[in-house]
């Protein structure tokens, strides 16, 4: 069994740091915005204008930890061992604009570089990290994804794989944000019980 940890807003604090980057108020202080995933319009920006502000490896590599990010990481290590925890993350889009066309070019290499640097510095150079645009069928069905995005979790569950949603103001568990650590811990305990493997072999890792 493996634990697949999302990076942004599970371990590293993207949303509030991004709002400061674009000089906008944190929109989730307003309860009317709870459950709204799409950040750019909430801060009064187009998707293209918003993401163009983040084509910066240094910025991504210096994101602060989420309040309970280290605890969630340590919980994962304690349950399945360092070698069975992977960071899975989607780099932000990179937009191009020219005289003849505009649109999404692909993922931002700078974002990808910054995320890798963050994991290597903040966790370990030996920590596994996968850059992906689709988390729905990563690993084995019993491997659990811990993510803050409803679509990622629902897509994985629909495919018959395991997933846990971390309560955040922008997802369907926004009412439980203050209990995020307890929600994750309880869900991981249930996941362990539902699988045949035990955690004893990882105790000394």
N, C-alpha and C positions, 0 to 999 in steps of 0.2 A: 504493500500500500504506500502511496505517495501523496504528499500534500503539495498542491500547486498554488502558490501565493501570488495574487495580483500585486503590483507595485504601487501604482498611483492611488492614493486615498485608502489603501489598506495598510501599507507600510509608510510611504512617503506622502507628505501633505501637499497635494497638487492644487486643489480648488482654491483654498484661501490664499496660498502663495501666488497663484495665477492672478487672482483679483488685484492683489497689490502690484503685480507686474504691469497690468494694464490700467492701473490707477482707477479702479472701480470699487464700489462698495460691495461687500460680501452679500450676495442676494438672498441667502438662506436665513438671514436674520429676520426676514419677512416670511411669516408662516404661510402666506399665500403661494410661495414658491416651493414649498416642501413637496417632494415627489417629482419635481421637474428635473429631468436629467440634462437637457440641452443647455449648457452654460452660456454660450455666446449671446443669444438674444436676451437672457436675463441680465446681462451687463451692458446691453445696448449696442452690441457689435454684430457684424455679419460673421458667419463661420470663417470665411477666408481672412478677414481682417484680424480676427481673434487669433487664429492659429499661426499666422505669419509672425506674431510677436514671440513665438516660442521655438524658432529655428536656431537654437542656441545651446550647444552642448554644455557649456559651463553652468547655465541656469538649471538644466535638468540634473546635473551632477551634484548640485548643492541644495536640493530640496530638503527641508527639515523633515524629521520624523513626525508621523501622526502621533497623537497623544498615547494611544495604546499599541502603536506599531511594533515596538520592540517586544512587548509582552506577547503579542500574537505570534511573532516570529519565534520567540523562546518556547512558547507552547507547542508550536509545530515541531521544533527540534526535539523537544522532550517526548513527544508522542511517537514519532517515527524515525528520529535520528537525522543528523545533518545531511547524510548522503541521500535521503529520501524526501528532501524538500527542494523544490525548484521555484524560482521566480518566473512568472509568465506575464508578459506585459506587451501592450500594443503601442508602438511609437506613434506620435502624433502625425497627422497628414502634412505634407509639404505641398504648398500651392505654387503654381507658376503663373506668370502673366506676361504676355507678349502682345505685339501689335495685332496678331492674328487670332490668338486664342487665350483662354484662361480656364483654369480648373485644377483638379488634383493631379499632381505629378506622381505621387506615391507617398511612401513614408519618409519622414524627415531623417536623413542620416545623422544629423546633429543631435536630434532627440535620442535616437538609438544609441549613439556613442555616449551621451550623457547618462542614460539609464544604466548602461553597462558599467560606467565609471562609478556611479552611485553604489551599485551592488557590490562591486569589488572593494570599495573603500569602507562602506558602512557595515557590510556583512562579512565577506571574505572573498579573496581572489578565486577561491576554489568553489564558491557557491554557483550552482547551476542557474543560468538565466536563459530563457527562450523568448525571442521577439516574434510575435505572431499577430495576425489579424483575425484569427479564429481559434477560440479556446474550447469550442463545443465538444471536440473529440480528441483532445490531447490526452496522451497516456492511456491507461486502462480504465474501463468503466468504474472500477472501485476507487480510482485515484480521485481525490476530492479537490475541487477548485474553490478557493476562498476569494471572493470578488465583491466589489461594491456596485456593480452594474446589473440591473435587473435582466437586461437582454442577454448578457453573458451567462448568467445563472440559469435563466429559463431555457436558453438554447441548449445548454449542456444537459439539464434535466430531461428535456424533450428527446434528446438523443440517447437516453438511458444511462447517462453518466452521473457522477456525484458532484454536488456543488452546495456551497453555503454562501448566503448573502449577508454581507456585513452591513448593519444598519448605518445609514448615512442620510443627511437631510434631503438628498436628491433621489432616493430610491423608495420602494414601497414599504420599507421598514423604518421610515423616518420617525415614526412615533417612538421607536425604541433606541434612538441614537444614543441616549444617555446610558443605555445598558449594552452598548455594542460588544464589550469584552465578554460579558456574561452570555450573550446570544451566541457568539462564536465558540466559546468554551463548551456550552451545552450542546451545540450542534456537532462539534467534533467528538464529544463523548458518545453521542448517539451514533455517529458514523463509525467509530471504533467498535461499538457493540454490534452493529449490523454486519460487520465483516468478520471473517473467520480468523484473520491474523491477530496476534496479540502484540502488545508493545514491550514485552519483557526483554526481547532480544536487543532493543534499542536503548535500554536503560543506561548502559555504560558507554555509549557512543559519545 
